Amino acid sequence: MATIKDVATRAGVSTATVSYVINKTRYVSEELTRRVQAAIEELNFTPSKVAQGLRRGKTSTIGLIMDDITNRFASQFTRGLENTSAEHDYSIIISDLQQRPENEQRSIGMLLDQRVDGIIYAGYGQAEQQLIELFSEGFPVVVVDKPLSSNKLPSVLIDNRRSICEALKYLVEQGHRDILYINGLKINRNSVLRATAFEECSIELGLSFGQDSIVYGDYSLEHGHDTTLHILEQNRSFTALMCADDLVAFGAMAALKSRGVRIPEHVAVVGFDDDPMAAVFDPSLTTIHYPMFEMGRRSFEVFHKIANKKRKTPEHVLLDTELIIRRSTESSFRDYYTLFRD
């Protein structure tokens, strides 16, 4: 996708000149204007939306791009964002990608057409370069939940590596050596980062790790349930399961119990998110608390600094997670050897 720098290079002018032509904020000679307009047409550059964003008045609206508005993260994060933004008289316009990364550029275009004052982005990274271009032109952009490939944009995130390693170390301290990880979608960068963390920390802790130590799927009860049944049918040796989120963990626990596998006596289970159900599930689920509401609140604060010109360089906020220990990992797996003994 062409950028304003590409247009400037093709036209043989500065990016400032291109901006002047687009926004009509200064006089530019007819010859230079013609060259810029020709370059825009040749490169199929669509500057109108960016130009609107740069020269419009404040609308007190923020565009929120979510990968999937049906999941718990979306609801908790949005509550935190809306509660804080309302205190400053901002409204939120949500664009749902419906788990389709190819929808990202369309979503950005739609939000710019709505003349939003900035974008908070929880997408897949497909539109990273476009967002960087917007931010470089003074348009507020804040990345949340899933890190991008670069650090060129402001962000509010968690430390995936520390979160996974803390839970893995805890399981090892409980005596576990054979640990499997049921992961989420490969297109989700958090899934990739957590899988990498699981592999690296397993090796650092002296655990055996193979390609079958991680199983990918999606973030659903069905994935946790069906994957766990498949693992049991393979008679694989394991004493603990770590799961991509609590829904996957609930599905895994249901599958284990359906086959007479006791939790935690036979197998320990760890989730990720700290869903309210985790505290009342039977047995209660050990999980990593993800501060979703707080992430929504802090993302507005980062946006507000940019919008009010109080911060020009990207600010990176890293929120703490917490391992919440419950019944599903109590250190009593003395029946393990009976369960998997030939």
Secondary structure as a PSIPRED ss2 file (coil, helix, strand):
# PSIPRED VFORMAT (PSIPRED V4.0)

   1 M C   1.000  0.000  0.000
   2 A C   1.000  0.000  0.000
   3 T C   1.000  0.000  0.000
   4 I H   0.000  1.000  0.000
   5 K H   0.000  1.000  0.000
   6 D H   0.000  1.000  0.000
   7 V H   0.000  1.000  0.000
   8 A H   0.000  1.000  0.000
   9 T H   0.000  1.000  0.000
  10 R H   0.000  1.000  0.000
  11 A H   0.000  1.000  0.000
  12 G C   1.000  0.000  0.000
  13 V C   1.000  0.000  0.000
  14 S C   1.000  0.000  0.000
  15 T H   0.000  1.000  0.000
  16 A H   0.000  1.000  0.000
  17 T H   0.000  1.000  0.000
  18 V H   0.000  1.000  0.000
  19 S H   0.000  1.000  0.000
  20 Y H   0.000  1.000  0.000
  21 V H   0.000  1.000  0.000
  22 I H   0.000  1.000  0.000
  23 N H   0.000  1.000  0.000
  24 K C   1.000  0.000  0.000
  25 T C   1.000  0.000  0.000
  26 R C   1.000  0.000  0.000
  27 Y C   1.000  0.000  0.000
  28 V C   1.000  0.000  0.000
  29 S C   1.000  0.000  0.000
  30 E H   0.000  1.000  0.000
  31 E H   0.000  1.000  0.000
  32 L H   0.000  1.000  0.000
  33 T H   0.000  1.000  0.000
  34 R H   0.000  1.000  0.000
  35 R H   0.000  1.000  0.000
  36 V H   0.000  1.000  0.000
  37 Q H   0.000  1.000  0.000
  38 A H   0.000  1.000  0.000
  39 A H   0.000  1.000  0.000
  40 I H   0.000  1.000  0.000
  41 E H   0.000  1.000  0.000
  42 E H   0.000  1.000  0.000
  43 L C   1.000  0.000  0.000
  44 N C   1.000  0.000  0.000
  45 F C   1.000  0.000  0.000
  46 T C   1.000  0.000  0.000
  47 P C   1.000  0.000  0.000
  48 S H   0.000  1.000  0.000
  49 K H   0.000  1.000  0.000
  50 V H   0.000  1.000  0.000
  51 A H   0.000  1.000  0.000
  52 Q H   0.000  1.000  0.000
  53 G H   0.000  1.000  0.000
  54 L H   0.000  1.000  0.000
  55 R H   0.000  1.000  0.000
  56 R C   1.000  0.000  0.000
  57 G C   1.000  0.000  0.000
  58 K C   1.000  0.000  0.000
  59 T C   1.000  0.000  0.000
  60 S C   1.000  0.000  0.000
  61 T E   0.000  0.000  1.000
  62 I E   0.000  0.000  1.000
  63 G E   0.000  0.000  1.000
  64 L E   0.000  0.000  1.000
  65 I E   0.000  0.000  1.000
  66 M E   0.000  0.000  1.000
  67 D C   1.000  0.000  0.000
  68 D C   1.000  0.000  0.000
  69 I C   1.000  0.000  0.000
  70 T C   1.000  0.000  0.000
  71 N C   1.000  0.000  0.000
  72 R H   0.000  1.000  0.000
  73 F H   0.000  1.000  0.000
  74 A H   0.000  1.000  0.000
  75 S H   0.000  1.000  0.000
  76 Q H   0.000  1.000  0.000
  77 F H   0.000  1.000  0.000
  78 T H   0.000  1.000  0.000
  79 R H   0.000  1.000  0.000
  80 G H   0.000  1.000  0.000
  81 L H   0.000  1.000  0.000
  82 E H   0.000  1.000  0.000
  83 N H   0.000  1.000  0.000
  84 T H   0.000  1.000  0.000
  85 S H   0.000  1.000  0.000
  86 A H   0.000  1.000  0.000
  87 E C   1.000  0.000  0.000
  88 H C   1.000  0.000  0.000
  89 D C   1.000  0.000  0.000
  90 Y C   1.000  0.000  0.000
  91 S E   0.000  0.000  1.000
  92 I E   0.000  0.000  1.000
  93 I E   0.000  0.000  1.000
  94 I E   0.000  0.000  1.000
  95 S E   0.000  0.000  1.000
  96 D E   0.000  0.000  1.000
  97 L C   1.000  0.000  0.000
  98 Q C   1.000  0.000  0.000
  99 Q C   1.000  0.000  0.000
 100 R C   1.000  0.000  0.000
 101 P H   0.000  1.000  0.000
 102 E H   0.000  1.000  0.000
 103 N H   0.000  1.000  0.000
 104 E H   0.000  1.000  0.000
 105 Q H   0.000  1.000  0.000
 106 R H   0.000  1.000  0.000
 107 S H   0.000  1.000  0.000
 108 I H   0.000  1.000  0.000
 109 G H   0.000  1.000  0.000
 110 M H   0.000  1.000  0.000
 111 L H   0.000  1.000  0.000
 112 L H   0.000  1.000  0.000
 113 D H   0.000  1.000  0.000
 114 Q C   1.000  0.000  0.000
 115 R C   1.000  0.000  0.000
 116 V C   1.000  0.000  0.000
 117 D C   1.000  0.000  0.000
 118 G C   1.000  0.000  0.000
 119 I E   0.000  0.000  1.000
 120 I E   0.000  0.000  1.000
 121 Y E   0.000  0.000  1.000
 122 A E   0.000  0.000  1.000
 123 G C   1.000  0.000  0.000
 124 Y C   1.000  0.000  0.000
 125 G C   1.000  0.000  0.000
 126 Q C   1.000  0.000  0.000
 127 A C   1.000  0.000  0.000
 128 E H   0.000  1.000  0.000
 129 Q H   0.000  1.000  0.000
 130 Q H   0.000  1.000  0.000
 131 L H   0.000  1.000  0.000
 132 I H   0.000  1.000  0.000
 133 E H   0.000  1.000  0.000
 134 L H   0.000  1.000  0.000
 135 F H   0.000  1.000  0.000
 136 S H   0.000  1.000  0.000
 137 E C   1.000  0.000  0.000
 138 G C   1.000  0.000  0.000
 139 F C   1.000  0.000  0.000
 140 P C   1.000  0.000  0.000
 141 V E   0.000  0.000  1.000
 142 V E   0.000  0.000  1.000
 143 V E   0.000  0.000  1.000
 144 V E   0.000  0.000  1.000
 145 D C   1.000  0.000  0.000
 146 K C   1.000  0.000  0.000
 147 P C   1.000  0.000  0.000
 148 L C   1.000  0.000  0.000
 149 S C   1.000  0.000  0.000
 150 S C   1.000  0.000  0.000
 151 N C   1.000  0.000  0.000
 152 K C   1.000  0.000  0.000
 153 L C   1.000  0.000  0.000
 154 P C   1.000  0.000  0.000
 155 S E   0.000  0.000  1.000
 156 V E   0.000  0.000  1.000
 157 L E   0.000  0.000  1.000
 158 I E   0.000  0.000  1.000
 159 D C   1.000  0.000  0.000
 160 N H   0.000  1.000  0.000
 161 R H   0.000  1.000  0.000
 162 R H   0.000  1.000  0.000
 163 S H   0.000  1.000  0.000
 164 I H   0.000  1.000  0.000
 165 C H   0.000  1.000  0.000
 166 E H   0.000  1.000  0.000
 167 A H   0.000  1.000  0.000
 168 L H   0.000  1.000  0.000
 169 K H   0.000  1.000  0.000
 170 Y H   0.000  1.000  0.000
 171 L H   0.000  1.000  0.000
 172 V H   0.000  1.000  0.000
 173 E H   0.000  1.000  0.000
 174 Q C   1.000  0.000  0.000
 175 G C   1.000  0.000  0.000
 176 H C   1.000  0.000  0.000
 177 R C   1.000  0.000  0.000
 178 D C   1.000  0.000  0.000
 179 I E   0.000  0.000  1.000
 180 L E   0.000  0.000  1.000
 181 Y E   0.000  0.000  1.000
 182 I E   0.000  0.000  1.000
 183 N C   1.000  0.000  0.000
 184 G C   1.000  0.000  0.000
 185 L C   1.000  0.000  0.000
 186 K C   1.000  0.000  0.000
 187 I C   1.000  0.000  0.000
 188 N C   1.000  0.000  0.000
 189 R H   0.000  1.000  0.000
 190 N H   0.000  1.000  0.000
 191 S H   0.000  1.000  0.000
 192 V H   0.000  1.000  0.000
 193 L H   0.000  1.000  0.000
 194 R H   0.000  1.000  0.000
 195 A H   0.000  1.000  0.000
 196 T H   0.000  1.000  0.000
 197 A H   0.000  1.000  0.000
 198 F H   0.000  1.000  0.000
 199 E H   0.000  1.000  0.000
 200 E H   0.000  1.000  0.000
 201 C H   0.000  1.000  0.000
 202 S H   0.000  1.000  0.000
 203 I H   0.000  1.000  0.000
 204 E H   0.000  1.000  0.000
 205 L C   1.000  0.000  0.000
 206 G C   1.000  0.000  0.000
 207 L C   1.000  0.000  0.000
 208 S C   1.000  0.000  0.000
 209 F C   1.000  0.000  0.000
 210 G C   1.000  0.000  0.000
 211 Q H   0.000  1.000  0.000
 212 D H   0.000  1.000  0.000
 213 S H   0.000  1.000  0.000
 214 I E   0.000  0.000  1.000
 215 V E   0.000  0.000  1.000
 216 Y C   1.000  0.000  0.000
 217 G C   1.000  0.000  0.000
 218 D C   1.000  0.000  0.000
 219 Y C   1.000  0.000  0.000
 220 S C   1.000  0.000  0.000
 221 L H   0.000  1.000  0.000
 222 E H   0.000  1.000  0.000
 223 H H   0.000  1.000  0.000
 224 G H   0.000  1.000  0.000
 225 H H   0.000  1.000  0.000
 226 D H   0.000  1.000  0.000
 227 T H   0.000  1.000  0.000
 228 T H   0.000  1.000  0.000
 229 L H   0.000  1.000  0.000
 230 H H   0.000  1.000  0.000
 231 I H   0.000  1.000  0.000
 232 L H   0.000  1.000  0.000
 233 E H   0.000  1.000  0.000
 234 Q C   1.000  0.000  0.000
 235 N C   1.000  0.000  0.000
 236 R C   1.000  0.000  0.000
 237 S C   1.000  0.000  0.000
 238 F C   1.000  0.000  0.000
 239 T C   1.000  0.000  0.000
 240 A E   0.000  0.000  1.000
 241 L E   0.000  0.000  1.000
 242 M E   0.000  0.000  1.000
 243 C E   0.000  0.000  1.000
 244 A C   1.000  0.000  0.000
 245 D C   1.000  0.000  0.000
 246 D H   0.000  1.000  0.000
 247 L H   0.000  1.000  0.000
 248 V H   0.000  1.000  0.000
 249 A H   0.000  1.000  0.000
 250 F H   0.000  1.000  0.000
 251 G H   0.000  1.000  0.000
 252 A H   0.000  1.000  0.000
 253 M H   0.000  1.000  0.000
 254 A H   0.000  1.000  0.000
 255 A H   0.000  1.000  0.000
 256 L H   0.000  1.000  0.000
 257 K H   0.000  1.000  0.000
 258 S H   0.000  1.000  0.000
 259 R C   1.000  0.000  0.000
 260 G C   1.000  0.000  0.000
 261 V C   1.000  0.000  0.000
 262 R C   1.000  0.000  0.000
 263 I C   1.000  0.000  0.000
 264 P C   1.000  0.000  0.000
 265 E C   1.000  0.000  0.000
 266 H C   1.000  0.000  0.000
 267 V C   1.000  0.000  0.000
 268 A E   0.000  0.000  1.000
 269 V E   0.000  0.000  1.000
 270 V E   0.000  0.000  1.000
 271 G E   0.000  0.000  1.000
 272 F E   0.000  0.000  1.000
 273 D E   0.000  0.000  1.000
 274 D C   1.000  0.000  0.000
 275 D C   1.000  0.000  0.000
 276 P H   0.000  1.000  0.000
 277 M H   0.000  1.000  0.000
 278 A H   0.000  1.000  0.000
 279 A H   0.000  1.000  0.000
 280 V C   1.000  0.000  0.000
 281 F C   1.000  0.000  0.000
 282 D C   1.000  0.000  0.000
 283 P C   1.000  0.000  0.000
 284 S C   1.000  0.000  0.000
 285 L C   1.000  0.000  0.000
 286 T E   0.000  0.000  1.000
 287 T E   0.000  0.000  1.000
 288 I E   0.000  0.000  1.000
 289 H E   0.000  0.000  1.000
 290 Y C   1.000  0.000  0.000
 291 P C   1.000  0.000  0.000
 292 M H   0.000  1.000  0.000
 293 F H   0.000  1.000  0.000
 294 E H   0.000  1.000  0.000
 295 M H   0.000  1.000  0.000
 296 G H   0.000  1.000  0.000
 297 R H   0.000  1.000  0.000
 298 R H   0.000  1.000  0.000
 299 S H   0.000  1.000  0.000
 300 F H   0.000  1.000  0.000
 301 E H   0.000  1.000  0.000
 302 V H   0.000  1.000  0.000
 303 F H   0.000  1.000  0.000
 304 H H   0.000  1.000  0.000
 305 K H   0.000  1.000  0.000
 306 I H   0.000  1.000  0.000
 307 A H   0.000  1.000  0.000
 308 N C   1.000  0.000  0.000
 309 K C   1.000  0.000  0.000
 310 K C   1.000  0.000  0.000
 311 R C   1.000  0.000  0.000
 312 K C   1.000  0.000  0.000
 313 T C   1.000  0.000  0.000
 314 P C   1.000  0.000  0.000
 315 E C   1.000  0.000  0.000
 316 H E   0.000  0.000  1.000
 317 V E   0.000  0.000  1.000
 318 L E   0.000  0.000  1.000
 319 L E   0.000  0.000  1.000
 320 D C   1.000  0.000  0.000
 321 T C   1.000  0.000  0.000
 322 E E   0.000  0.000  1.000
 323 L E   0.000  0.000  1.000
 324 I E   0.000  0.000  1.000
 325 I C   1.000  0.000  0.000
 326 R C   1.000  0.000  0.000
 327 R H   0.000  1.000  0.000
 328 S H   0.000  1.000  0.000
 329 T H   0.000  1.000  0.000
 330 E C   1.000  0.000  0.000
 331 S C   1.000  0.000  0.000
 332 S C   1.000  0.000  0.000
 333 F C   1.000  0.000  0.000
 334 R C   1.000  0.000  0.000
 335 D C   1.000  0.000  0.000
 336 Y H   0.000  1.000  0.000
 337 Y H   0.000  1.000  0.000
 338 T H   0.000  1.000  0.000
 339 L H   0.000  1.000  0.000
 340 F H   0.000  1.000  0.000
 341 R C   1.000  0.000  0.000
 342 D C   1.000  0.000  0.000
